[in-house]
Amino acid sequence: MNRIQTKNAADFGFSPEAPARANVAALQAALDGGGLVVVDRPGVYDLDSTVFLDSDTRLVCAPGVVFRKVAPYCNVLLNRGALTKTYNESITIEGLRLSVNGQEAMPTLVHGLRAQLGFFYVRNLTLRDFACLDGGPHQFMIYVVTWSHLLIENVTLAGDKDGIKLNNGHDAVIRDLDLTTYDDGLSLCGTDYACVLPETGDVTNVRYINVTDHQYKNIFGRTCLIYTGSWAEYRKGNEYGAGDFCLSAGRLYQSVNSAGFLAAAAAAPVHDTGVVTGDDGLSWRFVQPCDFLETRVYNVSFENCIFEKSGNIVANWTVPESYYRNLCGIHRPSYPGTERNTRCGGITLSHCRLVGKGPQILVNVMGSMTDVLISACHIGNPTSTLINVDDSSPNQELLASLNGCVFSAGLNGPPAEPFPDHQNCPLLRRDIGDTGKLMAVHNGGRVVCSAAGNAYRGTGVECTVSNGSHLRFPTMDLPLRNREVLTPTSGDLCRGPEGLWVYGATGWTELTAR
């Protein structure tokens, strides 16, 4: 029977009194080769460069242990296989408290892995009892790319950037979190901007449990960003811009040209590492070998969460073509003409509480979403909207179920000015203006929602429909004030403030009086 090797980092010279460079060397020596490594003396340990983790490593820090950055570098901890795209397995970090101390930098070891704790090519990763309360504006706190079987629990994060970011992986449990972050408490990204994308792929089977997402300053932000993407085979003459992808000879490339760049392609990329700029001015970064044309995010559940943050709670985000060309010019996740190829689905929110003091949108669809279940949730914010389908969304049909929810405050329309800070983003400003409605559908597509077993306090809900969109309630037990916006079919039941109605050949017929 093999015994687990146990090492005390102090035996290698790791000490609160040691200078940063000596501490890096000492902690690295303790961690080399894996095993159980303990830091059992409370104190602040200065570090000035990255420490690497091997497979079969468990780093356990006692209460009162703080790792403090004292130089501008990126990853405090990084799995060693990230450097060579070689999987590390069975890594646990437990009890660590991190102080960023104002020290941030862009990644130099792995392209795009812009996080205090970075992991790339990892299986069976556990982060437990971790806290970082001074995150800066430039680095994510935790970023995991190309992964499987992840456990993150009992974590407290606060700061001026995103919290946890996952890209290209499957099977995660994230639970018992307390978050106060600038924008995305959680990001589930099948694709991303060129400056933060190591690799791309589906994100699936994620459970988000017992999380409180607090308001950050006056920002209209996001609790969970869902970002997918799609592309096409390279074609000579296609116009490519910053952040665009193309598939060429079984390899995926992403344009790393500056914002606003657009050019007709004249030569296909053929390299298998790094960045190469062609005579046409297009600079392509090789991303990975690839045999697919889209990424998806699916089977994601939010359970027993408290949403205090003003903003889009679950945001299926994209960058509309007009916004990309006229305002942004950094990244469009779907190459024009492929927008409907990518999607997210299997989104479940259960036993969650929507209690923000500012406007909130529970599910915001700018990309493509197939289905969402909202069950046993408490809606306590009168300036909230449950589902919003943005007019730029390529979505054709969204199936939704709204069951067993309690609306303790009636939905009263958007708040009076001033609105929260929407980060100078007109897309977010438009979302704020629609809050206070049960549902808003603006993209010309179709939403079919069954609502049953809900309890509502108020004078009735309203829905907003525009641009030839269709909204149907086969069953609707909430008192809907404006049935005229619906596109019903025979047999549909809808409750209004004045009673219950059924739709038939002659239109709506009242069945019961109040």
Salt bridges, closest charged atoms under 4 A:
GLU17 OE2 - ARG41 NH2 2.75
ASP32 OD1 - ARG80 NH2 2.88
ASP46 OD1 - ARG68 NE 2.74
ASP48 OD2 - ARG21 NE 3.17
ASP54 OD1 - ARG80 NE 2.55
GLU89 OE2 - ARG123 NH1 2.92
GLU94 OE1 - ARG58 NH2 2.93
GLU94 OE1 - ARG128 NH1 3.47
GLU153 OE2 - ARG128 NE 2.53
GLU153 OE1 - ARG175 NE 2.77
ASP171 OD2 - HIS170 ND1 2.54
ASP178 OD2 - HIS214 NE2 2.88
ASP183 OD2 - ARG222 NH2 3.14
ASP184 OD1 - ARG222 NE 2.74
ASP192 OD2 - LYS165 NZ 2.62
GLU199 OE2 - LYS85 NZ 3.26
ASP202 OD2 - ARG296 NH2 3.15
ASP213 OD2 - LYS309 NZ 3.63
GLU239 OE1 - ARG325 NH2 2.77
ASP244 OD1 - ARG332 NE 2.86
GLU303 OE1 - ARG207 NH2 2.76
GLU308 OE1 - HIS214 ND1 2.77
GLU321 OE2 - ARG325 NE 2.56
GLU321 OE2 - ARG332 NH1 2.74
ASP390 OD2 - ARG430 NH2 2.80
ASP391 OD1 - ARG430 NH2 3.36
GLU397 OE2 - ARG446 NE 2.97
GLU417 OE2 - ARG429 NH2 2.98
ASP434 OD2 - HIS442 NE2 2.55
GLU462 OE2 - ARG481 NE 3.34
ASP492 OD1 - ARG472 NH2 2.96
GLU498 OE2 - ARG483 NH1 2.95
